[in-house]
Amino acid sequence: MTSTETESTATIHSWDAPFRQFEAWFAEAEKSEPNDPNGMALATVGADGMPSVRMVLLKGQDAQGFVFYTNYESRKGRQILGTMKAALLFHWKSLRRQVRVEGEVESVTDAEADAYFHSRPKASQIGAWASQQSRPLKGRFELEARVAQFTAKHAIGQVPRPPYWSGFRVKPRLIEFWEDRPFRLHDRTVYHRNDAGDGWTTEKLFP
């Protein structure tokens, strides 16, 4: 291998560069995906070191990170609170594209959580109170009984946000954009956040 071949192909980009690319791809996905273009796989790790993954919905995105909401007492909530790290995957089959995100996690502010919670349908707000997420359920009737209980309790007035229900923001250290190309010669561009946190280094990867 020559010295030229071993030289880095990295390029420095501004702080918002990968987020602008994500916004452009996401706008296209909103037009082409038949269901939930904001669906994303969320990967976490438990105290036993075993990984866990499930689908959640993106509810906010800007140059600070990617936001979703959940029950903090759920399995994913407890795993995130234990490590404050997570990974995300967006896969838009209609566009033959995917985006991977890895990074640290922070809780959203109470004001952010309140604003989003009160934007939800009342039935969803009641559901947040009724569901003891990730815990054993004796049967459907137990859940329906809890829904009836909290529906009656909050029949009048605004439904308060449960103290255990809030949001997380994944603050990426790495964002990879993958796009399908013929003969599996796909295009892969990876953004790595620099140590100062004010810019990104990019590089291309073999497919």
C-alpha positions in Angstrom: 0.0 0.0 0.0 1.4 3.4 -0.9 1.6 6.4 1.4 -1.1 8.1 -0.6 -3.5 5.2 0.1 -2.9 5.3 3.8 -3.6 9.1 4.1 -6.8 10.1 5.8 -9.7 11.1 3.6 -11.3 13.0 6.5 -13.0 16.3 6.0 -13.9 18.9 8.6 -17.5 20.1 8.7 -19.5 22.6 10.7 -21.6 21.6 13.8 -24.9 21.5 12.0 -23.7 19.7 8.8 -25.0 16.2 9.5 -28.2 17.5 11.0 -28.9 19.5 7.8 -28.4 16.3 5.8 -30.6 14.4 8.1 -33.4 17.0 7.7 -33.2 16.7 3.9 -33.4 12.9 4.0 -36.2 13.0 6.6 -38.2 15.4 4.5 -38.0 13.0 1.6 -39.0 10.1 3.9 -42.1 12.0 5.0 -43.3 12.1 1.4 -42.4 8.5 0.5 -42.8 6.2 3.6 -46.3 4.8 3.9 -46.1 4.5 7.7 -44.2 6.3 10.5 -41.2 7.9 8.7 -40.2 9.0 12.2 -39.9 5.3 13.3 -36.4 4.5 14.6 -34.8 1.4 16.3 -33.5 2.3 19.7 -30.6 0.2 21.1 -29.7 0.2 24.8 -27.6 -2.0 27.1 -28.7 -3.4 30.4 -26.7 -3.9 33.6 -25.9 -7.4 32.5 -24.2 -6.1 29.4 -26.8 -7.6 27.1 -28.0 -5.3 24.3 -31.7 -4.6 23.7 -33.5 -3.0 20.8 -37.1 -1.8 20.0 -38.9 0.7 17.8 -39.8 4.2 19.0 -40.9 7.4 17.4 -38.7 10.5 16.8 -40.5 13.5 18.3 -37.9 16.2 17.8 -34.6 16.8 16.1 -32.2 19.7 15.9 -28.5 20.4 16.2 -28.7 19.3 19.8 -29.8 15.8 19.1 -32.7 13.4 18.5 -35.6 13.4 21.0 -38.2 10.7 22.0 -40.5 10.2 24.9 -41.1 7.2 27.2 -41.9 5.9 30.6 -38.6 6.2 32.6 -39.6 3.1 34.6 -39.8 1.0 31.4 -37.0 -1.4 30.5 -35.5 1.0 28.0 -35.9 3.9 30.4 -34.1 2.1 33.2 -31.3 0.9 30.8 -30.7 4.4 29.5 -30.7 5.9 33.0 -28.1 3.3 33.9 -25.7 4.2 31.1 -26.9 7.5 29.6 -25.8 6.1 26.2 -27.9 4.8 23.2 -27.9 4.1 19.5 -30.5 4.8 16.9 -31.3 3.4 13.4 -33.6 5.0 10.8 -34.4 2.8 7.9 -36.4 4.2 5.0 -37.1 1.3 2.7 -38.8 3.4 0.1 -35.7 5.5 -0.3 -33.2 2.6 0.2 -31.5 4.7 2.9 -30.6 4.4 6.5 -29.1 6.6 9.2 -27.2 5.3 12.2 -26.7 7.4 15.4 -24.5 6.7 18.4 -24.1 8.9 21.4 -24.7 10.1 24.9 -28.2 10.7 26.3 -29.6 13.5 28.4 -33.1 14.0 29.8 -35.2 16.7 28.2 -36.3 19.6 30.4 -39.6 19.5 32.4 -40.9 22.3 30.1 -40.2 20.2 27.0 -41.8 17.1 28.5 -44.8 19.0 29.7 -45.3 20.7 26.3 -45.1 17.4 24.4 -47.3 15.5 26.9 -50.1 18.1 26.7 -49.9 18.0 22.8 -51.0 14.3 22.9 -54.6 13.1 22.7 -56.2 12.8 26.1 -56.6 9.0 25.6 -52.8 8.8 25.2 -52.2 10.9 28.3 -54.5 8.5 30.2 -52.6 5.6 28.8 -49.3 7.0 30.2 -50.9 6.8 33.7 -52.5 3.4 33.1 -49.6 1.5 31.7 -47.0 0.1 34.0 -44.7 -0.3 31.0 -42.6 -3.4 30.7 -44.0 -5.0 33.9 -46.0 -8.3 33.9 -49.7 -8.0 32.9 -52.2 -10.6 34.2 -54.4 -10.1 31.2 -56.0 -7.4 29.0 -58.7 -6.8 31.6 -56.1 -5.5 34.1 -55.0 -2.9 31.6 -58.5 -1.9 30.7 -59.5 -1.6 34.3 -56.5 0.8 34.9 -57.5 2.8 31.9 -61.1 3.1 33.3 -59.6 4.1 36.7 -57.5 6.9 35.4 -60.2 8.1 32.9 -62.5 8.6 35.9 -59.8 10.2 38.0 -58.9 12.7 35.3 -62.4 13.2 33.8 -62.3 16.9 34.4 -59.5 19.3 33.7 -56.0 18.9 32.3 -54.3 15.5 32.8 -51.0 16.1 34.6 -47.8 14.5 33.2 -46.8 11.5 35.3 -43.6 12.1 37.2 -42.0 9.0 35.6 -42.9 10.0 32.0 -40.5 12.3 30.1 -38.1 12.4 27.2 -34.6 11.6 26.3 -32.3 13.4 23.8 -29.6 11.4 22.1 -26.6 13.6 21.5 -24.6 12.0 18.7 -20.9 11.3 18.6 -21.3 9.4 15.4 -23.8 9.7 12.5 -23.6 7.4 9.5 -25.6 8.0 6.3 -26.0 4.9 4.1 -27.5 4.8 0.6 -28.2 1.9 -1.6 -26.2 1.6 -4.8 -26.2 -1.1 -7.5 -24.4 -4.4 -7.0 -24.1 -3.7 -3.2 -21.5 -1.0 -3.8 -23.4 1.2 -1.3 -22.4 4.8 -0.3 -21.5 5.2 3.3 -20.5 8.6 4.9 -19.7 8.8 8.6 -19.6 12.0 10.7 -17.5 11.8 13.9 -17.9 14.6 16.4 -14.6 16.3 17.3 -13.3 16.4 20.9 -14.2 20.1 21.2 -17.8 19.3 20.3 -18.1 22.2 17.7 -17.5 20.3 14.5 -17.4 17.0 12.7 -14.8 14.9 10.8 -16.2 12.9 7.9 -14.9 9.9 6.1 -16.2 7.4 3.5 -16.3 3.7 4.3 -16.2 0.6 2.1 -19.7 -0.8 1.7 
